[in-house]
Amino acid sequence: MTKESKEYENLIGQKVEKGDFSLEELTGEKLVEVASENWKDHWKGMPDFEQEQSHYKKIMVKFRSEEDMMKFGEAVGQKMTPKTKGIWYPAPDAPLETIRYRWFEEDE
């Protein structure tokens, strides 16, 4: 367990009396003052990022009834329910699960 997580674990279940405390008093750490609140001042030397477009075109389709929506789902070969917010056409072979992608760095 790292030093940070041990300190956090030690605070679980403790109550703090209401009062005027500074963040430095609560954390026990000396805080560094930020010279600028403008994000551009802090982004120097950081890599550029461009989101790749994952689709060609997005259109909105409105239905007058649930029955019309179900007929549309059958016509395009996709299961649709009243909770369906969007579909891909054609349907992807595998689910698009981007929630599994995360950035991790190994501590040395």
Sequence and secondary structure as in RCSB ss.txt:
>XXXX:A:sequence
MTKESKEYENLIGQKVEKGDFSLEELTGEKLVEVASENWKDHWKGMPDFEQEQSHYKKIMVKFRSEEDMMKFGEA
VGQKMTPKTKGIWYPAPDAPLETIRYRWFEEDE
>XXXX:A:secstr
  HHHHHHHHHTT    SS   HHHHH S     S   HHHH TT          S       SSHHHHHHHHHH
HT    TT     SS  SS   GGG        
